[in-house]
């Protein structure tokens, strides 16, 4: 059984915000109504995070001096 929109929002907050929840792996299917407007936008955010943001972050990480880690 999926989460209500309020529970989903609480999970996002628990994980530390939207980016942290995307990294954690919170999915559209975790909603009890995955095709609701929130679910559809979350799915799009997941796609952008996976296809664009994660690779960009990896590229930046490669350029950071080792002492930054």
ChimeraX attribute file (.defattr): number of C-alpha atoms within 10 A of each C-alpha:
attribute: neighborCount
match mode: 1-to-1
recipient: residues
	/A:1	8
	/A:2	13
	/A:3	16
	/A:4	14
	/A:5	17
	/A:6	10
	/A:7	14
	/A:8	21
	/A:9	16
	/A:10	14
	/A:11	16
	/A:12	18
	/A:13	13
	/A:14	12
	/A:15	16
	/A:16	12
	/A:17	13
	/A:18	17
	/A:19	15
	/A:20	14
	/A:21	19
	/A:22	19
	/A:23	13
	/A:24	12
	/A:25	11
	/A:26	19
	/A:27	16
	/A:28	22
	/A:29	16
	/A:30	17
	/A:31	20
	/A:32	16
	/A:33	17
	/A:34	19
	/A:35	14
	/A:36	13
	/A:37	10
	/A:38	16
	/A:39	20
	/A:40	15
	/A:41	13
	/A:42	20
	/A:43	19
	/A:44	13
	/A:45	18
	/A:46	21
	/A:47	13
	/A:48	12
	/A:49	17
	/A:50	14
	/A:51	11
	/A:52	11
	/A:53	15
	/A:54	13
	/A:55	12
	/A:56	12
	/A:57	11
	/A:58	10
	/A:59	11
	/A:60	10
	/A:61	13
	/A:62	9
	/A:63	8
	/A:64	10
	/A:65	8
	/A:66	8
	/A:67	5
	/A:68	6
	/A:69	6
